[in-house]
């Protein structure tokens, strides 16, 4: 009996100790006992919470190698002072909330970041503010982490001396949600990433791409906004990508794209809106992509389809007031166009079933001329060109004869 | 000067009675009203309106101008019996045609623009007005030259339509031809020069570049944009329009002066 009681007592004491350990909080403030974050990290054990109170902390590179939670109260400012990295996180299950992190140093040798996650798992970066960092959030070889509700702003002037907003390299199962990213080189950059979910982010005014990914299979992009980025969004060499309900707006410039697709296979691009982009979608070397229920409005080119793409399906999209709906560099066609609405369509619908009775040729003769001779674009909107287009649409001789929408819709699809 | 004013006044009241002018005004009213009201965003409406303007204004100006000159031949002959200088008479008749045409165009687009209540694109709209008026000036002058050079009405009218076809359609074909022939060379500057030479093209392009279409053209577009949006571009384009107007008016005046009625 006594023995059993003893055992229970020991167990209780051990458990109690564990609970006490778990709940430990360390407060950092300018006029408290612990004055610096580094000091707090030295005192901390795994699982501790470090509360950083309002104030200005410039401590150089802060290395986190314990699984702690760093919480800011009223957004304390952690300043990298323009040299080196700010937070380097080497331990799993580390979280950062509510911090303002500034001035991670620009370097041509190291990729300095405001927060770098180095080969870790289960980390959270939530609700922080980033200003003028070279890279803001940098994940390398990490997994199962969340980057959410952050405000990321930089004022890079040139691509060469500015870094990416959120940068992932060799990562797995990452969720990037509801972040605002302005003025970096690439807003979100992914390389060798698998199973990432990128949701509800707003990427604007970045120097190069709003979103840029390469070799990143099985990633999902939903409800993001990409606005006025130097060259829009570029996605390359990936499989099984889903891009759904995103908005691509005003990516306008001589070398800008809504989305640039290069060697993408078995993917879905659905329910997106493309408004005022120079080229809404540029497709090169892509196979088996389903492009469905998207809206293309007021773009220069809605779709530029290169001849090395095949088995792509364009269905139920709206093409409204684009200078060119479709341009291609081949006379043959290996893709399917069906049931789209084209505002250029001039056919009729005798049996009133909502489907035009005459197939639509979306490639204008002029778009082929422009493809060959850029300078001829100066003739856009001229009566001569319109006459040519009409003649060509009656008897196609230069445009791809087989590239037709057999079931053009009469009304805009909802 | 006084005489010129009197002639302008007469011509003005005469031309205002013409039903063609009313139809012309109503046409612009209808087109711009429907574009501004149903066209969605006003930028797009202005582009469409400009497309109509660069085709219709030259056509109407040149045909109306030629017809009007033929119809007022008896009036001109009568007036010439009086001690009035030919110069004053010509300028009177010419301005008496240009001003009502320009006014009816201006009224036709201005009223719907103000009714639409959307003044975001006021600069582009002004550009459109100026281009339209310049096109009226140039093509009416061309009409007078044609009318004075050909005594045969049918021949003159045919020639007027031919000139319009040439500048509004065939010219662009020639430009395209030039681009293709010289595709191995940097043709941008040559194309630029060609387009400045034709007032119809100039109007169209000035407008296109204002709407950022240049981004579609990559390098070429950047070049055009740089030219047309810079001071030099505006100077050269307005100079081109002015020179066209001046040359044609002077040519008409000379023909009128030396003509044996």
Contacts between the chains, C-beta under 8 A, distances in Angstrom:
chain1	res1	chain2	res2	distance
A	252	B	212	6.7
A	252	B	215	5.3
A	253	B	215	5.4
A	254	B	214	7.9
A	254	B	215	5.6
A	254	B	217	7.4
A	254	B	218	4.7
A	254	B	219	6.9
A	254	B	221	6.2
A	254	B	222	5.6
A	255	B	218	7.1
A	256	B	215	7.1
A	278	B	215	5.0
A	278	B	216	6.3
A	298	B	44	7.5
A	300	B	213	7.6
A	300	B	215	6.6
A	300	B	216	4.2
A	301	B	216	7.5
A	321	B	44	6.6
A	323	B	213	7.1
A	323	B	216	6.3
A	369	B	176	7.2
A	372	B	183	7.7
A	373	B	179	5.1
A	373	B	180	6.7
A	373	B	183	6.0
A	374	B	217	5.7
A	374	B	218	5.9
A	374	B	219	7.2
A	374	B	220	4.7
A	374	B	221	7.9
A	375	B	179	5.3
A	375	B	187	5.4
A	375	B	188	5.6
A	375	B	191	5.2
A	375	B	217	7.7
A	375	B	220	4.9
A	376	B	175	7.9
A	376	B	176	5.8
A	376	B	179	5.0
A	377	B	213	7.6
A	377	B	216	5.9
A	377	B	217	4.5
A	377	B	220	6.8
A	377	B	221	6.9
A	378	B	175	7.5
A	378	B	191	5.8
A	378	B	195	6.1
A	378	B	205	6.1
A	378	B	208	7.8
A	378	B	217	7.6
A	378	B	220	7.7
A	378	B	224	6.6
A	379	B	172	5.2
A	379	B	175	6.4
A	379	B	176	6.2
A	380	B	208	6.1
A	380	B	213	6.2
A	380	B	216	7.7
A	381	B	47	7.4
A	381	B	51	5.4
A	381	B	204	6.2
A	381	B	208	6.6
A	382	B	169	7.9
A	382	B	172	4.5
A	382	B	201	7.3
A	382	B	204	6.2
A	383	B	55	5.7
A	383	B	168	5.7
A	383	B	169	5.1
A	383	B	172	7.3
A	384	B	169	4.8
A	384	B	170	7.4
A	384	B	171	7.8
A	384	B	172	3.6
A	384	B	173	5.2
A	384	B	176	7.4
A	385	B	172	6.8
A	387	B	169	6.8
